[in-house]
Structures are given as C-alpha cells and as structure tokens.
Amino acid sequence: MFRQIFLGRNGPDQLSLALTVLAFVINIIPGGYITFGISLAVLAFAVFRMFSRDIARRQKENFYFINLVNRIKMWYHNKKARRQQLRFYRIFVCPKCGQKLRVPKGKGKVAIKCSRCGERIIKNT
C-alpha cells in the first residue's frame, strides 16, 4: 500500500524529514496561533515535497540541503579540531605568503621556516 501511494512520487527524503522535525519543534514553542500556523505551513511544504511528481527538482533541493548540512558539520568539526590543537600548539601566520604554521607550545624562542615560501620567522612560543 505504501509503495503504491508513492509510486512515481518523490517520497520522504532528508529535507522532508528535517522539515517535519522543524514543524514539530516550532509547534512546541509557545506562541498560540502564530507558531501553530508557521509549523502547519512547514509541515504542509514537507508533505508537498513527499507527494511531488517533479522528482528531479526535489532531488536537487535535497542535494543542496545535504551540502549545506555537510558544510555546517565540517565547520563545527574544524572549529573543534582547532580548539584541541590550541592546547598543545601555537599557530603563526607567515607574513610573506599567509600560510598558517603550527609550532609546539613551550619551546621558547624558535626559528620557524615557512613550508610554502621558505621565509624564516623568529617567534616565542
């Protein structure tokens, strides 16, 4: 029965699932008819996407959504890795080419050679 309903239609995907969850989260927020109306509109759009026969367009929308989510995940992952590195390393920027250079903390005054342009920098860690 479920397969016959969605035959030739887009069906549920990641964006539709995210919109459905968003609709329920918005509905939980107190605000009366305004939040209920917004959540109903978001849920209606999610259902529209599921029953749409324009599969190519819905797949393109889902592709953009997945790319956006992945970019946000990578940004968060990079920030987390950077915070972990800052405990043990000092990050310097080469004045000539802008390359980021990582040096262990607590080594005193060190001469740092840029791996990209060969510029020598003397800094205190």
Backbone atoms as SQL, in Angstrom:
CREATE TABLE atoms (id INTEGER PRIMARY KEY, chain TEXT, resi INTEGER, resn TEXT, atom TEXT, x REAL, y REAL, z REAL);
INSERT INTO atoms VALUES
  (1, 'A', 1, 'MET', 'N', 0.824, -1.195, 0.000),
  (2, 'A', 1, 'MET', 'CA', 0.000, 0.000, 0.000),
  (3, 'A', 1, 'MET', 'C', 0.869, 1.261, 0.000),
  (4, 'A', 2, 'PHE', 'N', 1.884, 1.276, 0.882),
  (5, 'A', 2, 'PHE', 'CA', 2.771, 2.431, 0.983),
  (6, 'A', 2, 'PHE', 'C', 3.511, 2.659, -0.322),
  (7, 'A', 3, 'ARG', 'N', 3.955, 1.577, -0.947),
  (8, 'A', 3, 'ARG', 'CA', 4.688, 1.699, -2.216),
  (9, 'A', 3, 'ARG', 'C', 3.779, 2.207, -3.334),
  (10, 'A', 4, 'GLN', 'N', 2.525, 1.797, -3.326),
  (11, 'A', 4, 'GLN', 'CA', 1.611, 2.240, -4.377),
  (12, 'A', 4, 'GLN', 'C', 1.293, 3.728, -4.246),
  (13, 'A', 5, 'ILE', 'N', 1.234, 4.214, -3.013),
  (14, 'A', 5, 'ILE', 'CA', 0.944, 5.638, -2.804),
  (15, 'A', 5, 'ILE', 'C', 2.076, 6.492, -3.357),
  (16, 'A', 6, 'PHE', 'N', 3.325, 6.057, -3.113),
  (17, 'A', 6, 'PHE', 'CA', 4.480, 6.852, -3.516),
  (18, 'A', 6, 'PHE', 'C', 5.037, 6.459, -4.876),
  (19, 'A', 7, 'LEU', 'N', 4.314, 5.658, -5.635),
  (20, 'A', 7, 'LEU', 'CA', 4.781, 5.261, -6.956),
  (21, 'A', 7, 'LEU', 'C', 4.796, 6.480, -7.885),
  (22, 'A', 8, 'GLY', 'N', 5.967, 6.805, -8.435),
  (23, 'A', 8, 'GLY', 'CA', 6.105, 7.957, -9.319),
  (24, 'A', 8, 'GLY', 'C', 6.194, 9.281, -8.582),
  (25, 'A', 9, 'ARG', 'N', 6.395, 9.217, -7.291),
  (26, 'A', 9, 'ARG', 'CA', 6.492, 10.435, -6.489),
  (27, 'A', 9, 'ARG', 'C', 7.851, 10.481, -5.807),
  (28, 'A', 10, 'ASN', 'N', 8.181, 11.643, -5.260),
  (29, 'A', 10, 'ASN', 'CA', 9.488, 11.822, -4.637),
  (30, 'A', 10, 'ASN', 'C', 9.639, 10.980, -3.378),
  (31, 'A', 11, 'GLY', 'N', 8.650, 10.991, -2.521),
  (32, 'A', 11, 'GLY', 'CA', 8.723, 10.245, -1.273),
  (33, 'A', 11, 'GLY', 'C', 9.528, 10.992, -0.225),
  (34, 'A', 12, 'PRO', 'N', 9.631, 10.405, 0.961),
  (35, 'A', 12, 'PRO', 'CA', 10.373, 11.080, 2.029),
  (36, 'A', 12, 'PRO', 'C', 11.875, 11.058, 1.773),
  (37, 'A', 13, 'ASP', 'N', 12.526, 12.173, 2.050),
  (38, 'A', 13, 'ASP', 'CA', 13.983, 12.255, 1.948),
  (39, 'A', 13, 'ASP', 'C', 14.491, 13.049, 3.151),
  (40, 'A', 14, 'GLN', 'N', 15.782, 13.364, 3.169),
  (41, 'A', 14, 'GLN', 'CA', 16.378, 14.025, 4.330),
  (42, 'A', 14, 'GLN', 'C', 15.769, 15.406, 4.577),
  (43, 'A', 15, 'LEU', 'N', 15.528, 16.165, 3.504),
  (44, 'A', 15, 'LEU', 'CA', 14.964, 17.505, 3.667),
  (45, 'A', 15, 'LEU', 'C', 13.538, 17.433, 4.204),
  (46, 'A', 16, 'SER', 'N', 12.743, 16.502, 3.691),
  (47, 'A', 16, 'SER', 'CA', 11.372, 16.354, 4.186),
  (48, 'A', 16, 'SER', 'C', 11.360, 15.949, 5.652),
  (49, 'A', 17, 'LEU', 'N', 12.268, 15.056, 6.022),
  (50, 'A', 17, 'LEU', 'CA', 12.364, 14.647, 7.424),
  (51, 'A', 17, 'LEU', 'C', 12.766, 15.830, 8.301),
  (52, 'A', 18, 'ALA', 'N', 13.742, 16.613, 7.851),
  (53, 'A', 18, 'ALA', 'CA', 14.181, 17.782, 8.619),
  (54, 'A', 18, 'ALA', 'C', 13.053, 18.810, 8.741),
  (55, 'A', 19, 'LEU', 'N', 12.295, 19.006, 7.672),
  (56, 'A', 19, 'LEU', 'CA', 11.175, 19.950, 7.725),
  (57, 'A', 19, 'LEU', 'C', 10.093, 19.466, 8.687),
  (58, 'A', 20, 'THR', 'N', 9.843, 18.164, 8.706),
  (59, 'A', 20, 'THR', 'CA', 8.850, 17.607, 9.621),
  (60, 'A', 20, 'THR', 'C', 9.279, 17.806, 11.071),
  (61, 'A', 21, 'VAL', 'N', 10.542, 17.526, 11.360),
  (62, 'A', 21, 'VAL', 'CA', 11.059, 17.727, 12.719),
  (63, 'A', 21, 'VAL', 'C', 10.992, 19.209, 13.081),
  (64, 'A', 22, 'LEU', 'N', 11.358, 20.083, 12.142),
  (65, 'A', 22, 'LEU', 'CA', 11.294, 21.525, 12.385),
  (66, 'A', 22, 'LEU', 'C', 9.863, 21.962, 12.690),
  (67, 'A', 23, 'ALA', 'N', 8.893, 21.406, 11.970),
  (68, 'A', 23, 'ALA', 'CA', 7.492, 21.756, 12.211),
  (69, 'A', 23, 'ALA', 'C', 7.067, 21.373, 13.622),
  (70, 'A', 24, 'PHE', 'N', 7.486, 20.199, 14.081),
  (71, 'A', 24, 'PHE', 'CA', 7.129, 19.786, 15.438),
  (72, 'A', 24, 'PHE', 'C', 7.843, 20.631, 16.491),
  (73, 'A', 25, 'VAL', 'N', 9.085, 20.998, 16.232),
  (74, 'A', 25, 'VAL', 'CA', 9.819, 21.849, 17.178),
  (75, 'A', 25, 'VAL', 'C', 9.172, 23.229, 17.259),
  (76, 'A', 26, 'ILE', 'N', 8.791, 23.789, 16.117),
  (77, 'A', 26, 'ILE', 'CA', 8.123, 25.099, 16.112),
  (78, 'A', 26, 'ILE', 'C', 6.786, 25.009, 16.836),
  (79, 'A', 27, 'ASN', 'N', 6.100, 23.888, 16.684),
  (80, 'A', 27, 'ASN', 'CA', 4.798, 23.719, 17.321),
  (81, 'A', 27, 'ASN', 'C', 4.917, 23.647, 18.843),
  (82, 'A', 28, 'ILE', 'N', 6.056, 23.177, 19.347),
  (83, 'A', 28, 'ILE', 'CA', 6.265, 23.084, 20.795),
  (84, 'A', 28, 'ILE', 'C', 6.440, 24.472, 21.409),
  (85, 'A', 29, 'ILE', 'N', 7.011, 25.399, 20.643),
  (86, 'A', 29, 'ILE', 'CA', 7.263, 26.756, 21.141),
  (87, 'A', 29, 'ILE', 'C', 5.924, 27.438, 21.436),
  (88, 'A', 30, 'PRO', 'N', 5.776, 27.985, 22.653),
  (89, 'A', 30, 'PRO', 'CA', 4.517, 28.674, 22.950),
  (90, 'A', 30, 'PRO', 'C', 4.405, 29.966, 22.142),
  (91, 'A', 31, 'GLY', 'N', 3.241, 30.221, 21.633),
  (92, 'A', 31, 'GLY', 'CA', 3.037, 31.424, 20.836),
  (93, 'A', 31, 'GLY', 'C', 1.663, 31.438, 20.204),
  (94, 'A', 32, 'GLY', 'N', 0.867, 30.446, 20.535),
  (95, 'A', 32, 'GLY', 'CA', -0.508, 30.422, 20.067),
  (96, 'A', 32, 'GLY', 'C', -0.633, 30.099, 18.592),
  (97, 'A', 33, 'TYR', 'N', -1.497, 30.873, 17.938),
  (98, 'A', 33, 'TYR', 'CA', -1.839, 30.597, 16.546),
  (99, 'A', 33, 'TYR', 'C', -0.700, 30.892, 15.578),
  (100, 'A', 34, 'ILE', 'N', 0.173, 31.818, 15.956),
  (101, 'A', 34, 'ILE', 'CA', 1.267, 32.197, 15.047),
  (102, 'A', 34, 'ILE', 'C', 2.223, 31.031, 14.852),
  (103, 'A', 35, 'THR', 'N', 2.700, 30.457, 15.955),
  (104, 'A', 35, 'THR', 'CA', 3.641, 29.332, 15.823),
  (105, 'A', 35, 'THR', 'C', 2.947, 28.111, 15.243),
  (106, 'A', 36, 'PHE', 'N', 1.656, 27.925, 15.584),
  (107, 'A', 36, 'PHE', 'CA', 0.917, 26.802, 15.010),
  (108, 'A', 36, 'PHE', 'C', 0.785, 26.964, 13.497),
  (109, 'A', 37, 'GLY', 'N', 0.506, 28.182, 13.049),
  (110, 'A', 37, 'GLY', 'CA', 0.383, 28.434, 11.609),
  (111, 'A', 37, 'GLY', 'C', 1.694, 28.228, 10.874),
  (112, 'A', 38, 'ILE', 'N', 2.794, 28.690, 11.477),
  (113, 'A', 38, 'ILE', 'CA', 4.109, 28.504, 10.852),
  (114, 'A', 38, 'ILE', 'C', 4.453, 27.024, 10.776),
  (115, 'A', 39, 'SER', 'N', 4.205, 26.294, 11.883),
  (116, 'A', 39, 'SER', 'CA', 4.524, 24.863, 11.874),
  (117, 'A', 39, 'SER', 'C', 3.645, 24.114, 10.883),
  (118, 'A', 40, 'LEU', 'N', 2.394, 24.520, 10.749),
  (119, 'A', 40, 'LEU', 'CA', 1.498, 23.883, 9.784),
  (120, 'A', 40, 'LEU', 'C', 1.966, 24.141, 8.353),
  (121, 'A', 41, 'ALA', 'N', 2.436, 25.361, 8.076),
  (122, 'A', 41, 'ALA', 'CA', 2.947, 25.679, 6.739),
  (123, 'A', 41, 'ALA', 'C', 4.202, 24.868, 6.420),
  (124, 'A', 42, 'VAL', 'N', 5.107, 24.731, 7.398),
  (125, 'A', 42, 'VAL', 'CA', 6.329, 23.950, 7.183),
  (126, 'A', 42, 'VAL', 'C', 5.975, 22.487, 6.953),
  (127, 'A', 43, 'LEU', 'N', 5.035, 21.958, 7.746),
  (128, 'A', 43, 'LEU', 'CA', 4.612, 20.568, 7.584),
  (129, 'A', 43, 'LEU', 'C', 3.921, 20.359, 6.238),
  (130, 'A', 44, 'ALA', 'N', 3.116, 21.327, 5.809),
  (131, 'A', 44, 'ALA', 'CA', 2.452, 21.223, 4.503),
  (132, 'A', 44, 'ALA', 'C', 3.482, 21.208, 3.377),
  (133, 'A', 45, 'PHE', 'N', 4.530, 22.010, 3.502),
  (134, 'A', 45, 'PHE', 'CA', 5.585, 22.009, 2.488),
  (135, 'A', 45, 'PHE', 'C', 6.308, 20.669, 2.459),
  (136, 'A', 46, 'ALA', 'N', 6.539, 20.071, 3.647),
  (137, 'A', 46, 'ALA', 'CA', 7.193, 18.759, 3.711),
  (138, 'A', 46, 'ALA', 'C', 6.330, 17.697, 3.034),
  (139, 'A', 47, 'VAL', 'N', 5.033, 17.726, 3.292),
  (140, 'A', 47, 'VAL', 'CA', 4.125, 16.756, 2.665),
  (141, 'A', 47, 'VAL', 'C', 4.052, 17.005, 1.164),
  (142, 'A', 48, 'PHE', 'N', 4.023, 18.272, 0.753),
  (143, 'A', 48, 'PHE', 'CA', 4.035, 18.597, -0.676),
  (144, 'A', 48, 'PHE', 'C', 5.268, 18.010, -1.360),
  (145, 'A', 49, 'ARG', 'N', 6.431, 18.145, -0.702),
  (146, 'A', 49, 'ARG', 'CA', 7.671, 17.602, -1.276),
  (147, 'A', 49, 'ARG', 'C', 7.586, 16.082, -1.406),
  (148, 'A', 50, 'MET', 'N', 6.984, 15.419, -0.410),
  (149, 'A', 50, 'MET', 'CA', 6.897, 13.958, -0.448),
  (150, 'A', 50, 'MET', 'C', 5.995, 13.466, -1.573),
  (151, 'A', 51, 'PHE', 'N', 4.907, 14.177, -1.833),
  (152, 'A', 51, 'PHE', 'CA', 3.956, 13.732, -2.846),
  (153, 'A', 51, 'PHE', 'C', 4.196, 14.360, -4.216),
  (154, 'A', 52, 'SER', 'N', 5.242, 15.128, -4.357),
  (155, 'A', 52, 'SER', 'CA', 5.532, 15.793, -5.622),
  (156, 'A', 52, 'SER', 'C', 5.962, 14.791, -6.688),
  (157, 'A', 53, 'ARG', 'N', 5.521, 15.025, -7.916),
  (158, 'A', 53, 'ARG', 'CA', 5.932, 14.175, -9.033),
  (159, 'A', 53, 'ARG', 'C', 7.160, 14.735, -9.753),
  (160, 'A', 54, 'ASP', 'N', 7.550, 15.961, -9.422),
  (161, 'A', 54, 'ASP', 'CA', 8.741, 16.569, -10.022),
  (162, 'A', 54, 'ASP', 'C', 9.973, 16.092, -9.245),
  (163, 'A', 55, 'ILE', 'N', 10.351, 14.858, -9.508),
  (164, 'A', 55, 'ILE', 'CA', 11.404, 14.201, -8.733),
  (165, 'A', 55, 'ILE', 'C', 12.746, 14.895, -8.919),
  (166, 'A', 56, 'ALA', 'N', 13.055, 15.323, -10.123),
  (167, 'A', 56, 'ALA', 'CA', 14.357, 15.948, -10.388),
  (168, 'A', 56, 'ALA', 'C', 14.536, 17.220, -9.554),
  (169, 'A', 57, 'ARG', 'N', 13.517, 18.045, -9.505),
  (170, 'A', 57, 'ARG', 'CA', 13.610, 19.289, -8.735),
  (171, 'A', 57, 'ARG', 'C', 13.732, 19.000, -7.233),
  (172, 'A', 58, 'ARG', 'N', 12.949, 18.028, -6.736),
  (173, 'A', 58, 'ARG', 'CA', 13.019, 17.687, -5.309),
  (174, 'A', 58, 'ARG', 'C', 14.380, 17.092, -4.948),
  (175, 'A', 59, 'GLN', 'N', 14.963, 16.296, -5.850),
  (176, 'A', 59, 'GLN', 'CA', 16.291, 15.738, -5.595),
  (177, 'A', 59, 'GLN', 'C', 17.343, 16.841, -5.576),
  (178, 'A', 60, 'LYS', 'N', 17.181, 17.836, -6.442),
  (179, 'A', 60, 'LYS', 'CA', 18.112, 18.960, -6.466),
  (180, 'A', 60, 'LYS', 'C', 18.024, 19.757, -5.159),
  (181, 'A', 61, 'GLU', 'N', 16.798, 20.006, -4.688),
  (182, 'A', 61, 'GLU', 'CA', 16.616, 20.701, -3.407),
  (183, 'A', 61, 'GLU', 'C', 17.250, 19.907, -2.273),
  (184, 'A', 62, 'ASN', 'N', 17.046, 18.590, -2.271),
  (185, 'A', 62, 'ASN', 'CA', 17.614, 17.732, -1.230),
  (186, 'A', 62, 'ASN', 'C', 19.136, 17.740, -1.304),
  (187, 'A', 63, 'PHE', 'N', 19.684, 17.753, -2.518),
  (188, 'A', 63, 'PHE', 'CA', 21.136, 17.797, -2.699),
  (189, 'A', 63, 'PHE', 'C', 21.715, 19.072, -2.087),
  (190, 'A', 64, 'TYR', 'N', 21.071, 20.219, -2.338),
  (191, 'A', 64, 'TYR', 'CA', 21.537, 21.482, -1.763),
  (192, 'A', 64, 'TYR', 'C', 21.441, 21.455, -0.236),
  (193, 'A', 65, 'PHE', 'N', 20.363, 20.869, 0.281),
  (194, 'A', 65, 'PHE', 'CA', 20.193, 20.768, 1.731),
  (195, 'A', 65, 'PHE', 'C', 21.292, 19.907, 2.352),
  (196, 'A', 66, 'ILE', 'N', 21.584, 18.765, 1.743),
  (197, 'A', 66, 'ILE', 'CA', 22.625, 17.876, 2.273),
  (198, 'A', 66, 'ILE', 'C', 23.982, 18.568, 2.225),
  (199, 'A', 67, 'ASN', 'N', 24.272, 19.294, 1.144),
  (200, 'A', 67, 'ASN', 'CA', 25.534, 20.038, 1.064),
  (201, 'A', 67, 'ASN', 'C', 25.627, 21.094, 2.163),
  (202, 'A', 68, 'LEU', 'N', 24.530, 21.793, 2.427),
  (203, 'A', 68, 'LEU', 'CA', 24.516, 22.800, 3.486),
  (204, 'A', 68, 'LEU', 'C', 24.774, 22.158, 4.846),
  (205, 'A', 69, 'VAL', 'N', 24.112, 21.044, 5.116),
  (206, 'A', 69, 'VAL', 'CA', 24.300, 20.342, 6.391),
  (207, 'A', 69, 'VAL', 'C', 25.742, 19.868, 6.523),
  (208, 'A', 70, 'ASN', 'N', 26.312, 19.338, 5.443),
  (209, 'A', 70, 'ASN', 'CA', 27.697, 18.866, 5.492),
  (210, 'A', 70, 'ASN', 'C', 28.676, 20.015, 5.719),
  (211, 'A', 71, 'ARG', 'N', 28.424, 21.174, 5.104),
  (212, 'A', 71, 'ARG', 'CA', 29.297, 22.330, 5.332),
  (213, 'A', 71, 'ARG', 'C', 29.243, 22.784, 6.782),
  (214, 'A', 72, 'ILE', 'N', 28.054, 22.770, 7.373),
  (215, 'A', 72, 'ILE', 'CA', 27.913, 23.150, 8.782),
  (216, 'A', 72, 'ILE', 'C', 28.631, 22.143, 9.673),
  (217, 'A', 73, 'LYS', 'N', 28.490, 20.856, 9.360),
  (218, 'A', 73, 'LYS', 'CA', 29.185, 19.822, 10.138),
  (219, 'A', 73, 'LYS', 'C', 30.697, 19.976, 10.038),
  (220, 'A', 74, 'MET', 'N', 31.201, 20.231, 8.837),
  (221, 'A', 74, 'MET', 'CA', 32.647, 20.389, 8.663),
  (222, 'A', 74, 'MET', 'C', 33.150, 21.645, 9.369),
  (223, 'A', 75, 'TRP', 'N', 32.383, 22.736, 9.330),
  (224, 'A', 75, 'TRP', 'CA', 32.773, 23.956, 10.032),
  (225, 'A', 75, 'TRP', 'C', 32.889, 23.677, 11.521),
  (226, 'A', 76, 'TYR', 'N', 31.890, 22.979, 12.079),
  (227, 'A', 76, 'TYR', 'CA', 31.925, 22.645, 13.505),
  (228, 'A', 76, 'TYR', 'C', 33.098, 21.718, 13.811),
  (229, 'A', 77, 'HIS', 'N', 33.327, 20.724, 12.966),
  (230, 'A', 77, 'HIS', 'CA', 34.436, 19.783, 13.172),
  (231, 'A', 77, 'HIS', 'C', 35.777, 20.517, 13.124),
  (232, 'A', 78, 'ASN', 'N', 35.937, 21.438, 12.178),
  (233, 'A', 78, 'ASN', 'CA', 37.186, 22.195, 12.073),
  (234, 'A', 78, 'ASN', 'C', 37.396, 23.090, 13.297),
  (235, 'A', 79, 'LYS', 'N', 36.333, 23.714, 13.786),
  (236, 'A', 79, 'LYS', 'CA', 36.443, 24.548, 14.986),
  (237, 'A', 79, 'LYS', 'C', 36.841, 23.697, 16.189),
  (238, 'A', 80, 'LYS', 'N', 36.252, 22.516, 16.293),
  (239, 'A', 80, 'LYS', 'CA', 36.562, 21.625, 17.409),
  (240, 'A', 80, 'LYS', 'C', 38.013, 21.160, 17.338),
  (241, 'A', 81, 'ALA', 'N', 38.477, 20.787, 16.144),
  (242, 'A', 81, 'ALA', 'CA', 39.867, 20.346, 15.974),
  (243, 'A', 81, 'ALA', 'C', 40.826, 21.492, 16.274),
  (244, 'A', 82, 'ARG', 'N', 40.471, 22.691, 15.871),
  (245, 'A', 82, 'ARG', 'CA', 41.314, 23.865, 16.127),
  (246, 'A', 82, 'ARG', 'C', 41.435, 24.123, 17.630),
  (247, 'A', 83, 'ARG', 'N', 40.315, 24.016, 18.354),
  (248, 'A', 83, 'ARG', 'CA', 40.351, 24.203, 19.810),
  (249, 'A', 83, 'ARG', 'C', 41.242, 23.161, 20.474),
  (250, 'A', 84, 'GLN', 'N', 41.177, 21.924, 19.995),
  (251, 'A', 84, 'GLN', 'CA', 42.003, 20.871, 20.580),
  (252, 'A', 84, 'GLN', 'C', 43.482, 21.116, 20.286),
  (253, 'A', 85, 'GLN', 'N', 43.793, 21.610, 19.095),
  (254, 'A', 85, 'GLN', 'CA', 45.185, 21.877, 18.741),
  (255, 'A', 85, 'GLN', 'C', 45.756, 23.047, 19.535),
  (256, 'A', 86, 'LEU', 'N', 44.937, 24.028, 19.865),
  (257, 'A', 86, 'LEU', 'CA', 45.429, 25.211, 20.568),
  (258, 'A', 86, 'LEU', 'C', 45.925, 24.889, 21.975),
  (259, 'A', 87, 'ARG', 'N', 45.576, 23.730, 22.496),
  (260, 'A', 87, 'ARG', 'CA', 46.085, 23.336, 23.812),
  (261, 'A', 87, 'ARG', 'C', 47.572, 23.011, 23.749),
  (262, 'A', 88, 'PHE', 'N', 48.035, 22.466, 22.634),
  (263, 'A', 88, 'PHE', 'CA', 49.408, 21.978, 22.531),
  (264, 'A', 88, 'PHE', 'C', 50.269, 22.734, 21.520),
  (265, 'A', 89, 'TYR', 'N', 49.659, 23.532, 20.653),
  (266, 'A', 89, 'TYR', 'CA', 50.397, 24.201, 19.583),
  (267, 'A', 89, 'TYR', 'C', 50.079, 25.684, 19.552),
  (268, 'A', 90, 'ARG', 'N', 51.033, 26.475, 19.060),
  (269, 'A', 90, 'ARG', 'CA', 50.838, 27.884, 18.740),
  (270, 'A', 90, 'ARG', 'C', 50.736, 27.975, 17.231),
  (271, 'A', 91, 'ILE', 'N', 49.825, 28.761, 16.741),
  (272, 'A', 91, 'ILE', 'CA', 49.633, 28.936, 15.306),
  (273, 'A', 91, 'ILE', 'C', 50.147, 30.322, 14.932),
  (274, 'A', 92, 'PHE', 'N', 51.087, 30.364, 13.990),
  (275, 'A', 92, 'PHE', 'CA', 51.610, 31.621, 13.465),
  (276, 'A', 92, 'PHE', 'C', 51.246, 31.717, 11.992),
  (277, 'A', 93, 'VAL', 'N', 51.174, 32.948, 11.500),
  (278, 'A', 93, 'VAL', 'CA', 50.881, 33.190, 10.090),
  (279, 'A', 93, 'VAL', 'C', 52.119, 33.788, 9.450),
  (280, 'A', 94, 'CYS', 'N', 52.525, 33.218, 8.318),
  (281, 'A', 94, 'CYS', 'CA', 53.685, 33.725, 7.590),
  (282, 'A', 94, 'CYS', 'C', 53.358, 35.128, 7.069),
  (283, 'A', 95, 'PRO', 'N', 54.210, 36.118, 7.348),
  (284, 'A', 95, 'PRO', 'CA', 53.927, 37.478, 6.888),
  (285, 'A', 95, 'PRO', 'C', 54.062, 37.640, 5.376),
  (286, 'A', 96, 'LYS', 'N', 54.778, 36.727, 4.738),
  (287, 'A', 96, 'LYS', 'CA', 55.023, 36.848, 3.306),
  (288, 'A', 96, 'LYS', 'C', 53.891, 36.236, 2.474),
  (289, 'A', 97, 'CYS', 'N', 53.487, 34.996, 2.825),
  (290, 'A', 97, 'CYS', 'CA', 52.507, 34.304, 1.978),
  (291, 'A', 97, 'CYS', 'C', 51.178, 34.013, 2.675),
  (292, 'A', 98, 'GLY', 'N', 51.106, 34.182, 4.003),
  (293, 'A', 98, 'GLY', 'CA', 49.853, 33.955, 4.714),
  (294, 'A', 98, 'GLY', 'C', 49.619, 32.514, 5.140),
  (295, 'A', 99, 'GLN', 'N', 50.591, 31.640, 4.931),
  (296, 'A', 99, 'GLN', 'CA', 50.478, 30.235, 5.330),
  (297, 'A', 99, 'GLN', 'C', 50.413, 30.135, 6.855),
  (298, 'A', 100, 'LYS', 'N', 49.526, 29.268, 7.373),
  (299, 'A', 100, 'LYS', 'CA', 49.459, 29.038, 8.811),
  (300, 'A', 100, 'LYS', 'C', 50.527, 28.024, 9.188),
  (301, 'A', 101, 'LEU', 'N', 51.287, 28.334, 10.235),
  (302, 'A', 101, 'LEU', 'CA', 52.381, 27.480, 10.685),
  (303, 'A', 101, 'LEU', 'C', 52.098, 27.048, 12.120),
  (304, 'A', 102, 'ARG', 'N', 52.205, 25.740, 12.381),
  (305, 'A', 102, 'ARG', 'CA', 51.909, 25.191, 13.697),
  (306, 'A', 102, 'ARG', 'C', 53.208, 24.826, 14.402),
  (307, 'A', 103, 'VAL', 'N', 53.402, 25.345, 15.626),
  (308, 'A', 103, 'VAL', 'CA', 54.631, 25.132, 16.390),
  (309, 'A', 103, 'VAL', 'C', 54.235, 24.644, 17.787),
  (310, 'A', 104, 'PRO', 'N', 54.929, 23.633, 18.341),
  (311, 'A', 104, 'PRO', 'CA', 54.603, 23.166, 19.693),
  (312, 'A', 104, 'PRO', 'C', 54.782, 24.272, 20.728),
  (313, 'A', 105, 'LYS', 'N', 53.903, 24.297, 21.712),
  (314, 'A', 105, 'LYS', 'CA', 53.977, 25.302, 22.772),
  (315, 'A', 105, 'LYS', 'C', 55.114, 24.982, 23.734),
  (316, 'A', 106, 'GLY', 'N', 55.627, 26.021, 24.387),
  (317, 'A', 106, 'GLY', 'CA', 56.594, 25.857, 25.456),
  (318, 'A', 106, 'GLY', 'C', 58.016, 25.571, 25.013),
  (319, 'A', 107, 'LYS', 'N', 58.391, 25.899, 23.792),
  (320, 'A', 107, 'LYS', 'CA', 59.748, 25.641, 23.303),
  (321, 'A', 107, 'LYS', 'C', 60.630, 26.883, 23.382),
  (322, 'A', 108, 'GLY', 'N', 60.085, 27.992, 23.863),
  (323, 'A', 108, 'GLY', 'CA', 60.874, 29.219, 23.951),
  (324, 'A', 108, 'GLY', 'C', 60.945, 29.930, 22.612),
  (325, 'A', 109, 'LYS', 'N', 62.068, 30.599, 22.360),
  (326, 'A', 109, 'LYS', 'CA', 62.264, 31.334, 21.110),
  (327, 'A', 109, 'LYS', 'C', 62.707, 30.352, 20.031),
  (328, 'A', 110, 'VAL', 'N', 61.940, 30.278, 18.941),
  (329, 'A', 110, 'VAL', 'CA', 62.247, 29.330, 17.869),
  (330, 'A', 110, 'VAL', 'C', 62.266, 30.044, 16.527),
  (331, 'A', 111, 'ALA', 'N', 63.062, 29.494, 15.619),
  (332, 'A', 111, 'ALA', 'CA', 63.078, 29.976, 14.236),
  (333, 'A', 111, 'ALA', 'C', 62.155, 29.066, 13.436),
  (334, 'A', 112, 'ILE', 'N', 61.154, 29.664, 12.826),
  (335, 'A', 112, 'ILE', 'CA', 60.161, 28.905, 12.076),
  (336, 'A', 112, 'ILE', 'C', 60.389, 29.164, 10.602),
  (337, 'A', 113, 'LYS', 'N', 60.467, 28.083, 9.818),
  (338, 'A', 113, 'LYS', 'CA', 60.635, 28.216, 8.373),
  (339, 'A', 113, 'LYS', 'C', 59.303, 27.888, 7.715),
  (340, 'A', 114, 'CYS', 'N', 58.831, 28.804, 6.889),
  (341, 'A', 114, 'CYS', 'CA', 57.569, 28.596, 6.189),
  (342, 'A', 114, 'CYS', 'C', 57.741, 27.478, 5.170),
  (343, 'A', 115, 'SER', 'N', 56.820, 26.531, 5.196),
  (344, 'A', 115, 'SER', 'CA', 56.911, 25.390, 4.284),
  (345, 'A', 115, 'SER', 'C', 56.537, 25.768, 2.852),
  (346, 'A', 116, 'ARG', 'N', 55.834, 26.870, 2.677),
  (347, 'A', 116, 'ARG', 'CA', 55.401, 27.265, 1.344),
  (348, 'A', 116, 'ARG', 'C', 56.416, 28.165, 0.637),
  (349, 'A', 117, 'CYS', 'N', 56.874, 29.219, 1.330),
  (350, 'A', 117, 'CYS', 'CA', 57.732, 30.200, 0.656),
  (351, 'A', 117, 'CYS', 'C', 59.171, 30.207, 1.169),
  (352, 'A', 118, 'GLY', 'N', 59.452, 29.521, 2.287),
  (353, 'A', 118, 'GLY', 'CA', 60.813, 29.455, 2.808),
  (354, 'A', 118, 'GLY', 'C', 61.200, 30.618, 3.701),
  (355, 'A', 119, 'GLU', 'N', 60.292, 31.520, 4.003),
  (356, 'A', 119, 'GLU', 'CA', 60.554, 32.669, 4.878),
  (357, 'A', 119, 'GLU', 'C', 60.867, 32.186, 6.293),
  (358, 'A', 120, 'ARG', 'N', 61.864, 32.789, 6.926),
  (359, 'A', 120, 'ARG', 'CA', 62.228, 32.435, 8.302),
  (360, 'A', 120, 'ARG', 'C', 61.656, 33.486, 9.251),
  (361, 'A', 121, 'ILE', 'N', 60.994, 32.995, 10.301),
  (362, 'A', 121, 'ILE', 'CA', 60.375, 33.861, 11.293),
  (363, 'A', 121, 'ILE', 'C', 60.894, 33.433, 12.662),
  (364, 'A', 122, 'ILE', 'N', 61.267, 34.378, 13.494),
  (365, 'A', 122, 'ILE', 'CA', 61.701, 34.061, 14.854),
  (366, 'A', 122, 'ILE', 'C', 60.596, 34.528, 15.800),
  (367, 'A', 123, 'LYS', 'N', 60.009, 33.565, 16.511),
  (368, 'A', 123, 'LYS', 'CA', 58.894, 33.856, 17.415),
  (369, 'A', 123, 'LYS', 'C', 59.106, 33.136, 18.732),
  (370, 'A', 124, 'ASN', 'N', 58.404, 33.602, 19.742),
  (371, 'A', 124, 'ASN', 'CA', 58.446, 32.984, 21.061),
  (372, 'A', 124, 'ASN', 'C', 57.187, 32.141, 21.244),
  (373, 'A', 125, 'THR', 'N', 57.371, 30.865, 21.620),
  (374, 'A', 125, 'THR', 'CA', 56.211, 30.004, 21.837),
  (375, 'A', 125, 'THR', 'C', 55.921, 29.949, 23.305);
